[in-house]
Amino acid sequence: MDSRTEWTAADQDLAPVLWDALTDNGRDVLTVLMRSPGRPFSGEQLAAALNRSGSHWAAGVFAGIESKCAALDRNYLWHFAYPAPGSRCVYWVEDEIAALFAALLHPAGR
């Protein structure tokens, strides 16, 4: 069992530390998710929204974000699920997390 702490609204001081540590790809992916909290996105949808190619690209980006979260003793920011047997993974963030990072998101159109 993972002993890292979940992200909450109380992490106002830690959110910018994570954001600054992320790659541009990491910030881009989280910006897409956080602009639509609760909406599940597949890796392909995220890649297409950001003019990148393939779900494997997104999986690599999530791995990088997760390592930055771990360095701050926090679990990852998103949820993921496989909606049906044999389906591809989807990712989303909750409203509380989207609100925590709202001021840090990339400007619209990026």
C-alpha positions as protocol buffer text, in pm:
chain_id: "A"
residue {
  index: 1
  type: MET
  ca { x: 0 y: 0 z: 0 }
}
residue {
  index: 2
  type: ASP
  ca { x: 125 y: 345 z: -91 }
}
residue {
  index: 3
  type: SER
  ca { x: 195 y: 569 z: 207 }
}
residue {
  index: 4
  type: ARG
  ca { x: 203 y: 894 z: 12 }
}
residue {
  index: 5
  type: THR
  ca { x: -50 y: 1166 z: 92 }
}
residue {
  index: 6
  type: GLU
  ca { x: -345 y: 1248 z: -132 }
}
residue {
  index: 7
  type: TRP
  ca { x: -363 y: 1596 z: -283 }
}
residue {
  index: 8
  type: THR
  ca { x: -626 y: 1820 z: -122 }
}
residue {
  index: 9
  type: ALA
  ca { x: -732 y: 2184 z: -127 }
}
residue {
  index: 10
  type: ALA
  ca { x: -495 y: 2235 z: 168 }
}
residue {
  index: 11
  type: ASP
  ca { x: -196 y: 2189 z: -67 }
}
residue {
  index: 12
  type: GLN
  ca { x: -209 y: 2550 z: -192 }
}
residue {
  index: 13
  type: ASP
  ca { x: 160 y: 2606 z: -119 }
}
residue {
  index: 14
  type: LEU
  ca { x: 269 y: 2276 z: -271 }
}
residue {
  index: 15
  type: ALA
  ca { x: 75 y: 2304 z: -599 }
}
residue {
  index: 16
  type: PRO
  ca { x: 306 y: 2568 z: -753 }
}
residue {
  index: 17
  type: VAL
  ca { x: 611 y: 2364 z: -650 }
}
residue {
  index: 18
  type: LEU
  ca { x: 480 y: 2067 z: -846 }
}
residue {
  index: 19
  type: TRP
  ca { x: 370 y: 2283 z: -1140 }
}
residue {
  index: 20
  type: ASP
  ca { x: 716 y: 2440 z: -1170 }
}
residue {
  index: 21
  type: ALA
  ca { x: 881 y: 2096 z: -1160 }
}
residue {
  index: 22
  type: LEU
  ca { x: 672 y: 1955 z: -1447 }
}
residue {
  index: 23
  type: THR
  ca { x: 775 y: 1937 z: -1809 }
}
residue {
  index: 24
  type: ASP
  ca { x: 579 y: 2134 z: -2067 }
}
residue {
  index: 25
  type: ASN
  ca { x: 411 y: 1808 z: -2169 }
}
residue {
  index: 26
  type: GLY
  ca { x: 311 y: 1742 z: -1809 }
}
residue {
  index: 27
  type: ARG
  ca { x: 163 y: 2088 z: -1769 }
}
residue {
  index: 28
  type: ASP
  ca { x: -16 y: 2054 z: -2105 }
}
residue {
  index: 29
  type: VAL
  ca { x: -179 y: 1721 z: -2012 }
}
residue {
  index: 30
  type: LEU
  ca { x: -288 y: 1844 z: -1671 }
}
residue {
  index: 31
  type: THR
  ca { x: -424 y: 2163 z: -1823 }
}
residue {
  index: 32
  type: VAL
  ca { x: -651 y: 1960 z: -2053 }
}
residue {
  index: 33
  type: LEU
  ca { x: -773 y: 1745 z: -1764 }
}
residue {
  index: 34
  type: MET
  ca { x: -822 y: 2034 z: -1524 }
}
residue {
  index: 35
  type: ARG
  ca { x: -1020 y: 2241 z: -1771 }
}
residue {
  index: 36
  type: SER
  ca { x: -1277 y: 1957 z: -1778 }
}
residue {
  index: 37
  type: PRO
  ca { x: -1285 y: 1809 z: -1426 }
}
residue {
  index: 38
  type: GLY
  ca { x: -1466 y: 1479 z: -1403 }
}
residue {
  index: 39
  type: ARG
  ca { x: -1450 y: 1416 z: -1778 }
}
residue {
  index: 40
  type: PRO
  ca { x: -1254 y: 1103 z: -1870 }
}
residue {
  index: 41
  type: PHE
  ca { x: -995 y: 1131 z: -2148 }
}
residue {
  index: 42
  type: SER
  ca { x: -818 y: 842 z: -2315 }
}
residue {
  index: 43
  type: GLY
  ca { x: -449 y: 868 z: -2394 }
}
residue {
  index: 44
  type: GLU
  ca { x: -542 y: 906 z: -2761 }
}
residue {
  index: 45
  type: GLN
  ca { x: -780 y: 1193 z: -2682 }
}
residue {
  index: 46
  type: LEU
  ca { x: -515 y: 1372 z: -2478 }
}
residue {
  index: 47
  type: ALA
  ca { x: -256 y: 1325 z: -2750 }
}
residue {
  index: 48
  type: ALA
  ca { x: -497 y: 1452 z: -3017 }
}
residue {
  index: 49
  type: ALA
  ca { x: -597 y: 1755 z: -2806 }
}
residue {
  index: 50
  type: LEU
  ca { x: -229 y: 1846 z: -2782 }
}
residue {
  index: 51
  type: ASN
  ca { x: -128 y: 1757 z: -3139 }
}
residue {
  index: 52
  type: ARG
  ca { x: 88 y: 1468 z: -3020 }
}
residue {
  index: 53
  type: SER
  ca { x: 74 y: 1108 z: -3136 }
}
residue {
  index: 54
  type: GLY
  ca { x: -60 y: 805 z: -2956 }
}
residue {
  index: 55
  type: SER
  ca { x: -164 y: 681 z: -2616 }
}
residue {
  index: 56
  type: HIS
  ca { x: 190 y: 568 z: -2530 }
}
residue {
  index: 57
  type: TRP
  ca { x: 300 y: 930 z: -2536 }
}
residue {
  index: 58
  type: ALA
  ca { x: 38 y: 1015 z: -2273 }
}
residue {
  index: 59
  type: ALA
  ca { x: 134 y: 717 z: -2056 }
}
residue {
  index: 60
  type: GLY
  ca { x: 493 y: 840 z: -2052 }
}
residue {
  index: 61
  type: VAL
  ca { x: 383 y: 1189 z: -1956 }
}
residue {
  index: 62
  type: PHE
  ca { x: 175 y: 1052 z: -1667 }
}
residue {
  index: 63
  type: ALA
  ca { x: 476 y: 852 z: -1545 }
}
residue {
  index: 64
  type: GLY
  ca { x: 681 y: 1171 z: -1536 }
}
residue {
  index: 65
  type: ILE
  ca { x: 411 y: 1360 z: -1345 }
}
residue {
  index: 66
  type: GLU
  ca { x: 379 y: 1073 z: -1099 }
}
residue {
  index: 67
  type: SER
  ca { x: 752 y: 1083 z: -1023 }
}
residue {
  index: 68
  type: LYS
  ca { x: 732 y: 1458 z: -948 }
}
residue {
  index: 69
  type: CYS
  ca { x: 435 y: 1395 z: -717 }
}
residue {
  index: 70
  type: ALA
  ca { x: 628 y: 1118 z: -541 }
}
residue {
  index: 71
  type: ALA
  ca { x: 921 y: 1353 z: -483 }
}
residue {
  index: 72
  type: LEU
  ca { x: 674 y: 1574 z: -290 }
}
residue {
  index: 73
  type: ASP
  ca { x: 539 y: 1274 z: -97 }
}
residue {
  index: 74
  type: ARG
  ca { x: 205 y: 1301 z: -277 }
}
residue {
  index: 75
  type: ASN
  ca { x: 6 y: 1051 z: -480 }
}
residue {
  index: 76
  type: TYR
  ca { x: -71 y: 1132 z: -839 }
}
residue {
  index: 77
  type: LEU
  ca { x: -333 y: 1401 z: -908 }
}
residue {
  index: 78
  type: TRP
  ca { x: -562 y: 1207 z: -1138 }
}
residue {
  index: 79
  type: HIS
  ca { x: -785 y: 905 z: -1134 }
}
residue {
  index: 80
  type: PHE
  ca { x: -778 y: 635 z: -1398 }
}
residue {
  index: 81
  type: ALA
  ca { x: -998 y: 345 z: -1497 }
}
residue {
  index: 82
  type: TYR
  ca { x: -1063 y: 89 z: -1767 }
}
residue {
  index: 83
  type: PRO
  ca { x: -1431 y: 152 z: -1851 }
}
residue {
  index: 84
  type: ALA
  ca { x: -1490 y: -195 z: -1995 }
}
residue {
  index: 85
  type: PRO
  ca { x: -1294 y: -518 z: -2020 }
}
residue {
  index: 86
  type: GLY
  ca { x: -1031 y: -482 z: -2288 }
}
residue {
  index: 87
  type: SER
  ca { x: -1084 y: -106 z: -2319 }
}
residue {
  index: 88
  type: ARG
  ca { x: -816 y: 158 z: -2303 }
}
residue {
  index: 89
  type: CYS
  ca { x: -739 y: 349 z: -1987 }
}
residue {
  index: 90
  type: VAL
  ca { x: -907 y: 684 z: -1924 }
}
residue {
  index: 91
  type: TYR
  ca { x: -786 y: 961 z: -1695 }
}
residue {
  index: 92
  type: TRP
  ca { x: -961 y: 1247 z: -1515 }
}
residue {
  index: 93
  type: VAL
  ca { x: -925 y: 1487 z: -1223 }
}
residue {
  index: 94
  type: GLU
  ca { x: -1180 y: 1583 z: -960 }
}
residue {
  index: 95
  type: ASP
  ca { x: -1314 y: 1936 z: -910 }
}
residue {
  index: 96
  type: GLU
  ca { x: -1110 y: 1991 z: -592 }
}
residue {
  index: 97
  type: ILE
  ca { x: -782 y: 1923 z: -773 }
}
residue {
  index: 98
  type: ALA
  ca { x: -880 y: 2133 z: -1074 }
}
residue {
  index: 99
  type: ALA
  ca { x: -961 y: 2423 z: -841 }
}
residue {
  index: 100
  type: LEU
  ca { x: -629 y: 2382 z: -656 }
}
residue {
  index: 101
  type: PHE
  ca { x: -432 y: 2423 z: -980 }
}
residue {
  index: 102
  type: ALA
  ca { x: -667 y: 2664 z: -1164 }
}
residue {
  index: 103
  type: ALA
  ca { x: -445 y: 2971 z: -1127 }
}
residue {
  index: 104
  type: LEU
  ca { x: -144 y: 2780 z: -1262 }
}
residue {
  index: 105
  type: LEU
  ca { x: -293 y: 2640 z: -1585 }
}
residue {
  index: 106
  type: HIS
  ca { x: -151 y: 2725 z: -1925 }
}
residue {
  index: 107
  type: PRO
  ca { x: -332 y: 3010 z: -2097 }
}
residue {
  index: 108
  type: ALA
  ca { x: -615 y: 2909 z: -2332 }
}
residue {
  index: 109
  type: GLY
  ca { x: -497 y: 2821 z: -2677 }
}
residue {
  index: 110
  type: ARG
  ca { x: -168 y: 2670 z: -2570 }
}
